[in-house]
């Protein structure tokens, strides 16, 4: 019935769109090309929508407005209709929610009139804004940088202030979007404030930052300090009063000792000198304490006329890489514009560390080589004798500067994330952790260090070390209950405990994995890694592949450069039988991090894709590589054995069966299929056929 309803609804909408396109043609108004803005949306404050001629196009119903807002905030990416229905009608059964969504789509099209055809691309499973047809104030704000911060003035009131209390799931989504957009605007305003050296500039920048976040105490201190530097002692004291009121009203908190000490000095007539550039305290968004900065690249090999353009590209590229790193929420980033001014005087790493508290710095060169631009990047650990931990070279067409920036920012951010994580795992891996009593960990560590050390133990897939990671993750969750990373990692730990056959109570372990994944996304609805892991848990353990893809889409929207998110989304697509989608997502994962140290956990998806497409030799080659790296990874063996069976290589299959029997005694085809998350019967039959040909018994001992 649902498939029939979707088909009828799709046909009806298609008929409406065709008729409207015909109407536009009759009036001499062709459907617009990309780049022709026909609709303007203001989402800050109460929602506003208007056509190019100024006529209002705002829907009357709040759910209809929410539908338009969800599409706009996701642009240019399409939005899953299943996710919209689940978010706006979370308490209704799926069929009813989809029916309600169909009604709202009709209402939106009716309200927009001819604009509906011009700006909306409606597909069977997705909805999107046509590129370039809609101006959105939020999109302008998200494009703001410290070098071009003018769009921050568009922030006027709370995002979608008239769409509160639509639905619990919608409220959670809206809170996440408000945090995401406010976080970007705040980061730009913080960087702008860091650059100011004059009292007038500090006052203007601090007021801009406080318009975004009225509880930002660093901005209040800068404002108080700047007024005092201008000799406006009364205004400084008044600003302290407003700071105290804002903190009390919003956070039920008092100004910090640092702010009160500043006021005391001003009252005593001994205000300290202005804060130096780069010392404005950042808003606390990370817990690692590891600070990273990206220096402008150095330009080589250009003739004089093109050197200025190349220097501009080098500076913009540093900004783009930093922006791409922002969604990796465990990193603490320093504004590249602040570093840029410093770097014009010196590129001495020790001086950078002293001035900005940096632990790592990214620098490099950009060079013209014929028709190509060559960019070389380095990651330097300033705490270990300026050790170069990573070097990567990228080549791109010189006549495509925007493509150069987008591509390198994406690839560099993904690979820097992986390299830094491995570097941090090595740093905290010294043997100073002891266990006592009932699995208690006695060690004065931060939640970040405990979770990182646990991850290092997990990845070895040695049973004793793996089991020791569990108490560390419990400790991390206890130390910082509002930190998503330990909970997401705990979900993975339980899932691996289950798949490795090390769980004493599989049902309880499965429940703990699901609960930890759900808690992670509730704790931090902006953490892409948590959503990706929650999607994997939902797919692999609960067989909810469609629900899992909604979580994966959220992860990719939050951070399109997170390699793990692409790998896990591709695996879920495999489980539900969408091989084309799986191939695309797994290919993107490999493009982002072709040498991922954790690839043995994800390359099984590529092996499964090859197997399901009948390329059994490729499946064997990938599976063998995984087993060579981690021979204790139990989940790869059934696929490896089945592929050998399909190829008739029964001697190799027999050897592998013996090895698998040590890891999973008493296995049989029925138990393997019972644990397999494959949903298509044809895929399950193909796996069973390969196992049968390899000599695996139907029912184990």
C-alpha positions in Angstrom: 0.0 0.0 0.0 2.8 2.4 0.8 4.5 1.8 -2.5 1.3 2.4 -4.3 0.7 5.6 -2.3 4.1 6.9 -3.1 3.7 6.1 -6.8 0.3 7.9 -7.0 1.6 10.9 -5.1 4.7 11.1 -7.3 2.6 11.0 -10.4 0.3 13.7 -9.0 3.2 16.0 -8.1 4.8 15.4 -11.5 1.5 16.4 -13.2 1.4 19.6 -11.2 5.0 20.4 -12.0 4.4 19.8 -15.8 1.3 21.9 -15.8 3.0 24.7 -14.0 6.0 24.6 -16.4 3.5 24.7 -19.3 1.8 27.7 -17.6 5.1 29.5 -17.2 6.0 28.9 -20.9 2.6 30.2 -22.0 3.3 33.4 -20.0 6.7 33.8 -21.6 8.4 32.9 -18.2 10.7 29.8 -18.7 11.8 27.7 -15.8 14.9 29.6 -14.5 18.4 28.4 -14.9 20.8 27.9 -12.0 22.0 31.3 -10.7 18.7 33.1 -11.2 17.3 34.0 -7.7 13.5 33.8 -7.5 13.0 33.4 -3.8 14.4 35.2 -0.7 14.3 33.5 2.7 15.1 35.2 6.0 15.4 32.6 8.7 16.8 34.7 11.6 13.9 35.8 13.8 10.4 35.0 12.5 10.6 33.3 9.1 10.1 35.5 6.0 9.8 34.5 2.4 9.3 36.7 -0.6 9.4 36.5 -4.4 11.8 38.5 -6.5 9.0 41.2 -7.0 8.7 41.6 -3.2 5.4 39.7 -2.8 5.2 37.5 0.2 5.6 33.8 -0.4 5.4 32.7 3.3 3.3 29.6 4.0 0.6 30.0 6.6 1.0 26.6 8.4 3.9 26.2 10.8 4.6 22.7 9.5 4.7 23.9 5.9 7.1 26.7 7.0 9.2 24.1 8.8 9.3 21.9 5.7 10.6 24.9 3.6 13.1 25.8 6.3 14.5 22.2 6.5 15.0 22.1 2.8 16.7 25.6 2.9 19.0 24.8 5.8 20.2 21.6 4.1 20.9 23.3 0.7 22.6 22.6 -1.6 22.3 19.0 -0.4 18.9 17.2 -0.9 16.9 16.2 2.1 15.5 12.7 2.7 11.7 12.7 2.8 11.8 9.9 5.3 13.9 12.1 7.6 11.5 15.0 7.2 8.5 12.9 8.0 10.2 11.3 11.0 11.3 14.8 12.3 8.0 16.6 11.9 5.7 13.8 13.0 7.9 11.6 15.2 5.0 10.2 17.3 3.0 9.0 14.2 3.4 5.6 12.5 5.6 5.8 9.4 2.8 5.6 6.9 0.8 8.4 8.6 3.9 10.6 8.8 4.6 10.1 5.1 1.0 10.9 4.3 1.2 14.1 6.4 4.4 15.1 4.6 2.7 14.6 1.2 -0.1 17.0 2.3 2.5 19.6 3.4 4.4 19.3 0.1 1.1 20.1 -1.7 0.4 23.0 0.6 4.0 24.3 0.0 3.6 24.1 -3.8 0.2 25.8 -3.7 1.6 28.6 -1.6 4.6 29.2 -3.8 2.6 29.0 -7.0 4.8 29.2 -10.1 7.8 29.6 -7.7 7.3 26.0 -6.6 8.5 24.7 -10.0 11.2 27.3 -10.2 12.9 26.7 -6.8 12.0 23.1 -5.7 13.3 19.8 -7.1 11.0 17.1 -5.8 12.0 13.5 -6.2 10.4 10.3 -5.0 12.8 10.1 -1.9 14.3 13.5 -1.7 13.6 17.2 -1.9 16.0 20.0 -2.7 16.3 23.6 -3.7 17.4 24.1 -7.3 20.9 25.6 -7.2 21.1 29.4 -7.4 17.4 30.1 -7.3 17.1 31.1 -3.6 18.8 33.7 -1.5 19.0 32.6 2.2 20.3 34.8 5.0 21.7 31.8 6.8 23.7 30.7 3.8 25.2 34.1 3.6 26.2 34.0 7.3 27.8 30.5 6.8 29.9 32.0 4.0 31.2 34.8 6.3 34.9 34.7 7.1 37.1 37.0 9.3 38.3 38.6 6.0 34.7 39.2 4.9 32.5 39.3 8.0 29.8 41.6 6.7 27.1 38.9 6.5 27.2 38.6 10.3 25.0 41.7 10.4 22.2 39.6 8.9 21.8 37.8 12.3 18.7 39.4 13.7 17.1 37.3 16.4 16.9 33.6 17.1 16.9 31.2 14.1 13.3 30.4 13.1 12.0 32.0 16.3 8.4 31.2 15.3 8.9 27.4 14.9 9.4 26.3 18.5 7.4 23.4 19.9 6.4 21.8 16.6 7.4 18.3 17.6 10.0 16.9 20.1 12.2 15.6 17.2 11.8 18.9 15.3 12.8 20.8 18.4 15.9 18.7 18.7 16.8 19.3 15.0 16.2 23.1 15.4 18.4 23.2 18.5 21.1 21.5 16.6 20.8 23.9 13.6 20.9 26.9 16.0 24.0 25.6 17.6 25.7 24.8 14.3 25.0 28.2 12.7 25.7 30.2 15.9 28.9 28.2 16.3 30.1 29.2 12.9 29.2 32.9 13.3 30.7 32.9 16.8 34.0 31.4 15.4 34.2 34.1 12.7 33.4 36.9 15.2 36.0 35.5 17.7 38.7 35.5 15.0 37.7 39.0 14.1 38.0 40.1 17.7 41.4 38.4 18.0 42.8 40.6 15.2 41.9 43.9 16.8 44.6 46.1 18.4 42.8 49.4 18.8 40.1 50.2 21.4 37.6 51.2 18.7 38.1 48.0 16.7 37.8 45.9 19.9 34.6 47.6 20.9 33.0 47.1 17.4 34.1 43.5 17.2 33.1 42.6 20.8 29.7 44.1 20.2 29.3 42.0 17.0 30.3 38.8 19.0 27.9 39.6 21.8 25.1 40.0 19.3 25.7 36.4 18.4 26.4 35.1 22.0 25.5 37.4 24.8 27.1 35.0 27.3 30.6 35.1 25.7 32.6 36.3 28.6 35.8 36.8 26.6 33.9 39.4 24.4 32.6 41.1 27.6 36.1 41.4 28.9 37.4 42.8 25.6 34.5 45.4 25.7 35.2 46.4 29.3 38.9 46.6 28.6 38.6 48.6 25.5 36.3 51.2 27.2 38.9 51.5 30.0 41.7 52.0 27.4 39.7 54.9 25.9 39.4 56.4 29.4 35.7 55.6 29.6 35.7 54.2 33.1 32.0 54.6 33.6 31.2 52.8 30.4 33.5 50.0 31.4 31.8 49.6 34.7 28.4 49.7 33.0 29.5 47.0 30.6 30.5 44.8 33.5 27.0 45.2 34.9 25.4 44.1 31.6 27.8 41.1 31.5 26.7 40.1 35.0 23.0 40.4 34.1 23.4 38.4 30.9 25.3 35.6 32.6 22.8 35.5 35.5 19.7 35.5 33.2 20.9 33.0 30.7 23.3 30.7 32.6 22.5 31.4 36.2 26.2 32.2 36.7 28.4 34.9 38.0 31.3 36.5 36.1 34.6 34.6 36.4 37.4 35.6 38.7 39.3 37.0 35.7 36.5 39.4 34.7 36.0 40.5 38.3 39.8 41.1 38.7 39.7 43.2 35.5 36.9 45.3 37.0 38.8 45.7 40.3 41.9 47.0 38.4 39.7 49.5 36.4 38.0 50.7 39.6 41.5 51.2 41.2 42.6 53.2 38.1 45.2 50.7 37.0 43.7 49.1 34.0 46.2 46.7 32.3 47.3 47.2 28.7 45.1 45.9 25.9 45.1 42.2 25.3 47.6 41.3 22.5 46.2 39.8 19.3 45.6 36.1 19.6 44.9 36.1 23.3 41.1 36.4 23.3 39.9 33.3 25.1 38.0 31.0 22.6 34.6 29.7 23.3 35.0 26.2 24.8 33.8 23.7 22.2 36.5 21.0 22.5 38.0 18.9 25.2 41.3 17.7 23.9 43.3 20.8 24.7 45.3 20.2 21.6 45.6 23.4 19.5 46.1 23.4 15.7 46.8 26.3 13.4 47.1 26.5 9.6 49.6 29.0 8.2 49.3 30.7 4.9 51.1 28.6 2.3 54.4 29.9 0.8 54.3 30.6 -3.0 57.1 29.4 -5.3 57.7 29.2 -9.0 55.4 32.0 -10.2 56.2 34.9 -12.4 55.7 38.4 -11.1 52.2 39.0 -12.6 50.8 35.8 -11.1 52.5 35.9 -7.8 49.9 38.2 -6.2 47.1 35.9 -7.3 49.0 32.9 -6.0 49.6 34.6 -2.6 45.9 35.3 -2.4 45.1 31.6 -3.2 47.6 30.6 -0.5 45.9 32.7 2.1 42.4 31.6 1.2 43.5 28.0 1.1 44.6 28.3 4.8 41.1 29.7 5.6 39.4 26.9 3.7 41.4 24.2 5.4 40.6 25.7 8.8 36.9 25.9 8.0 36.9 22.3 6.8 38.5 21.3 10.1 35.9 23.0 12.3 33.4 20.1 12.2 36.0 17.8 13.6 34.9 18.8 17.1 37.8 17.4 19.0 40.2 19.9 17.5 40.9 23.4 19.0 41.7 25.7 16.1 43.4 29.1 16.0 42.2 31.7 13.5 44.4 31.6 10.3 44.0 35.3 9.9 45.7 35.9 13.3 48.5 33.5 12.3 48.8 35.1 8.9 50.0 38.5 10.4 52.4 36.7 12.6 53.8 34.6 9.8 54.6 37.7 7.7 57.3 38.5 10.4 58.5 34.9 11.3 57.6 31.3 10.6 59.5 30.1 13.6 57.6 27.2 15.1 58.8 27.8 18.6 57.6 31.4 18.5 54.2 30.3 17.1 53.9 27.9 20.0 54.7 30.6 22.6 52.4 33.2 21.0 49.4 31.0 20.3 49.7 28.0 22.5 49.9 25.7 19.5 50.6 22.0 19.6 50.4 21.4 15.9 50.8 23.6 12.9 50.0 22.9 9.2 52.1 24.7 6.7 53.2 24.1 3.1 53.9 25.5 -0.3 52.0 26.2 -3.5 53.8 26.0 -6.8 52.9 26.4 -10.5 54.1 23.4 -12.5 53.1 23.9 -16.2 49.3 23.9 -16.3 49.0 22.5 -12.8 49.2 23.9 -9.3 51.1 21.7 -6.9 50.2 22.1 -3.2 52.4 20.4 -0.5 51.2 20.3 3.1 53.0 19.3 6.3 51.7 18.6 9.7 54.2 19.5 12.4 54.1 18.4 16.1 55.5 21.4 18.0 55.7 19.4 21.2 58.1 16.8 19.8 61.0 18.8 18.4 58.9 20.2 15.5 58.6 16.6 14.2 56.9 16.3 10.8 54.2 13.7 11.3 52.5 13.9 7.8 53.4 15.3 4.4 51.0 15.2 1.4 51.2 16.6 -2.2 48.2 17.6 -4.2 48.1 18.5 -7.9 45.2 20.4 -9.5 44.5 22.4 -12.7 45.8 25.9 -12.4 42.8 27.3 -14.2 40.4 26.1 -11.5 41.3 27.9 -8.3 37.9 27.3 -6.6 38.1 23.6 -7.4 41.6 23.6 -6.0 40.5 25.2 -2.7 37.4 22.9 -2.3 39.3 19.7 -3.1 42.4 20.3 -1.1 40.4 21.6 2.0 38.3 18.4 1.9 41.2 15.9 1.5 43.5 17.7 3.8 41.0 18.0 6.7 40.1 14.3 6.4 43.7 13.2 6.4 44.8 15.6 9.2 42.0 14.3 11.4 43.2 10.7 10.9 46.9 11.6 11.3 46.3 13.6 14.5 44.2 10.9 16.0 47.0 8.3 15.4 49.5 10.7 16.8 47.4 11.3 19.9 46.8 7.5 20.4 50.6 7.1 20.4 51.1 9.9 22.8 48.7 8.5 25.5 49.7 4.9 25.0 52.3 4.8 27.8 51.6 2.0 30.4 50.5 4.1 33.4 46.9 2.7 33.6 46.2 0.0 36.2 43.0 -1.8 37.0 41.9 -2.6 40.5 38.8 -4.1 42.1 35.8 -4.7 39.8 37.3 -3.3 36.6 37.9 0.1 38.1 40.6 2.3 36.5 42.8 4.3 38.9 44.5 7.1 37.0 44.2 10.8 37.1 43.3 11.3 33.4 40.9 13.5 31.4 37.9 12.0 29.7 39.7 12.8 26.4 42.8 10.9 27.4 40.8 7.9 28.8 38.7 7.6 25.6 41.8 7.9 23.3 43.7 5.3 25.2 40.7 3.0 25.1 40.5 3.4 21.3 44.2 2.5 21.0 43.5 -0.7 22.9 40.4 -1.6 20.9 42.1 -1.3 17.5 44.6 -4.0 18.3 41.8 -6.6 18.6 43.7 -8.5 21.2 41.1 -9.9 23.6 42.8 -8.9 26.9 43.7 -5.4 25.7 40.2 -5.0 24.2 38.5 -5.9 27.4 40.7 -3.4 29.3 39.3 -0.6 27.1 35.8 -1.0 28.5 36.5 0.3 32.0 38.5 3.2 30.5 35.4 4.2 28.4 33.2 3.9 31.5 35.6 6.2 33.3 35.6 8.7 30.5 31.7 8.8 30.5 31.8 9.3 34.3 34.4 12.1 34.2 32.5 14.1 31.5 28.8 13.0 31.1 28.4 15.7 28.4 31.2 14.5 26.2 29.9 12.5 23.2 33.1 10.9 22.0 33.4 8.3 24.9 29.8 7.3 24.5 30.1 6.8 20.7 33.3 4.8 21.2 31.6 2.8 23.9 28.9 1.9 21.4 31.6 0.7 19.0 33.3 -1.3 21.8 30.1 -3.1 22.6 29.3 -3.8 18.9 32.8 -5.2 18.4 32.6 -7.2 21.7 29.4 -8.8 20.2 30.8 -9.5 16.7 34.1 -10.9 18.1 32.1 -13.4 20.2 33.6 -12.0 23.5 30.3 -10.9 25.0 29.1 -13.0 28.0 25.6 -11.8 27.5 24.9 -10.9 23.8 21.5 -9.4 24.5 22.8 -7.1 27.2 25.8 -6.1 25.1 23.5 -5.3 22.1 21.3 -3.1 24.4 24.3 -1.3 25.8 25.6 -0.5 22.3 22.3 0.9 21.2 21.9 3.0 24.4 25.4 4.4 24.2 24.9 5.4 20.5 21.6 7.1 21.3 23.2 8.9 24.3 26.1 10.2 22.2 23.8 12.0 19.7 21.7 13.4 22.4 24.7 14.7 24.3 26.1 16.5 21.1 23.7 16.8 18.2 26.4 18.5 16.1 28.9 15.6 16.3 29.1 13.9 13.0 31.1 11.0 14.3 28.4 10.1 16.8 25.7 10.2 14.2 27.8 7.9 11.9 28.3 5.4 14.6 24.7 5.5 15.6 23.8 4.8 12.0 26.1 1.8 12.0 24.7 0.4 15.3 21.1 0.9 14.0 21.9 -1.0 10.8 24.3 -3.7 12.0 22.6 -4.6 15.3 19.0 -3.6 14.8 18.6 -4.2 11.1 17.0 -0.8 10.7 18.8 0.1 7.4 16.4 2.9 6.3 16.5 4.5 9.7 20.3 4.1 9.8 20.6 6.0 6.4 18.8 9.0 7.9 21.4 9.1 10.7 24.2 8.7 8.1 22.8 11.6 6.0 22.8 13.7 9.2 26.5 12.8 9.8 27.5 13.7 6.2 25.6 17.0 6.4 27.4 17.9 9.6 30.8 16.9 8.3 31.1 15.9 4.6 34.8 15.3 5.1 34.6 12.7 7.8 35.9 9.5 6.2 34.4 7.2 8.8 30.9 8.6 8.0 31.3 7.7 4.3 32.6 4.2 5.1 29.8 3.4 7.5 27.1 4.9 5.3 28.4 2.7 2.4 28.3 -0.4 4.5 24.7 0.3 5.5 23.8 0.8 1.8 25.3 -2.6 1.1 23.2 -4.2 3.9 20.0 -2.9 2.4 21.0 -4.0 -1.1 21.8 -0.6 -2.8 25.0 -1.5 -4.4 25.4 1.6 -6.6 25.0 3.9 -3.6 27.4 1.7 -1.6 30.0 1.9 -4.3 29.8 5.7 -4.4 30.1 6.1 -0.7 32.9 3.6 -0.2 34.8 5.2 -3.1 34.5 8.6 -1.4 35.9 7.1 1.8 38.9 5.8 0.0 39.4 9.1 -1.8 39.4 11.0 1.5 41.8 8.6 3.3 43.4 6.1 1.0 45.8 4.9 3.7 43.5 4.8 6.7 45.2 2.9 9.6 41.7 1.7 10.6 40.9 0.5 7.1 40.8 -3.1 8.3 37.5 -2.3 10.0 35.9 -0.8 6.9 37.4 -2.5 3.9 35.2 -5.5 4.6 32.5 -3.4 3.0 34.5 -3.2 -0.3 35.1 -7.0 -0.2 31.3 -7.5 0.3 30.5 -5.2 -2.6 32.8 -7.2 -4.8 31.3 -10.5 -3.7 27.7 -9.4 -4.2 28.7 -8.2 -7.8 30.2 -11.6 -8.5 33.9 -10.5 -8.5 34.9 -13.2 -6.1 38.7 -12.9 -6.9 38.7 -9.3 -5.8 36.7 -10.2 -2.7 39.3 -12.8 -1.8 42.2 -10.3 -2.3 40.7 -7.7 -0.1 39.7 -10.2 2.6 43.2 -11.7 2.6 44.7 -8.2 3.2 42.3 -7.6 6.1 43.2 -10.9 7.7 46.9 -10.3 7.2 46.6 -7.0 9.2 44.1 -8.3 11.9 43.9 -12.1 11.8 41.7 -11.9 14.9 38.9 -9.9 13.1 36.2 -12.6 13.1 33.7 -10.9 10.8 35.8 -11.2 7.6 36.2 -15.0 7.6 32.7 -16.1 6.4 33.0 -13.8 3.3 36.5 -14.9 2.6 35.6 -18.6 2.8 32.5 -18.0 0.6 34.5 -16.2 -2.1 37.0 -19.1 -2.1 34.1 -21.5 -2.4 32.7 -19.7 -5.4 36.1 -19.8 -7.1 36.5 -23.6 -6.4 39.7 -23.0 -4.3 38.6 -25.6 -1.8 42.1 -26.3 -0.3 42.5 -22.6 0.7 38.9 -22.6 2.0 39.6 -25.7 4.2 42.6 -24.0 5.8 40.6 -20.9 6.4 37.7 -22.9 7.9 40.1 -24.3 10.5 41.4 -20.9 11.4 37.8 -19.6 11.7 36.8 -22.6 13.9 39.4 -21.4 16.5 37.7 -18.0 16.6 34.1 -19.2 16.3 33.8 -22.8 17.4 30.7 -24.7 16.2 29.8 -22.2 13.4 27.5 -23.2 10.5 25.7 -21.6 7.6 22.6 -21.1 9.7 24.5 -19.2 12.4 26.4 -17.1 9.9 23.2 -16.0 8.2 21.5 -15.5 11.5 24.2 -12.9 12.4 24.3 -11.3 8.9 22.7 -7.9 8.5 22.1 -8.5 4.7 18.4 -7.7 4.0 18.0 -8.9 0.4 17.2 -12.6 0.1 19.3 -12.9 -3.1 22.3 -11.6 -1.3 21.8 -14.0 1.6 21.4 -16.9 -0.8 24.6 -15.9 -2.7 26.5 -15.9 0.6 25.0 -19.3 1.6 25.9 -20.7 -1.8 29.6 -19.8 -1.5 29.8 -21.2 2.1 28.1 -24.4 0.9 30.6 -24.8 -2.0 33.5 -24.2 0.4 32.4 -27.1 2.6 30.7 -25.3 5.5 28.1 -27.4 7.3 24.5 -26.2 7.2 24.2 -26.3 11.0 27.3 -26.1 13.2 28.2 -28.3 16.1 
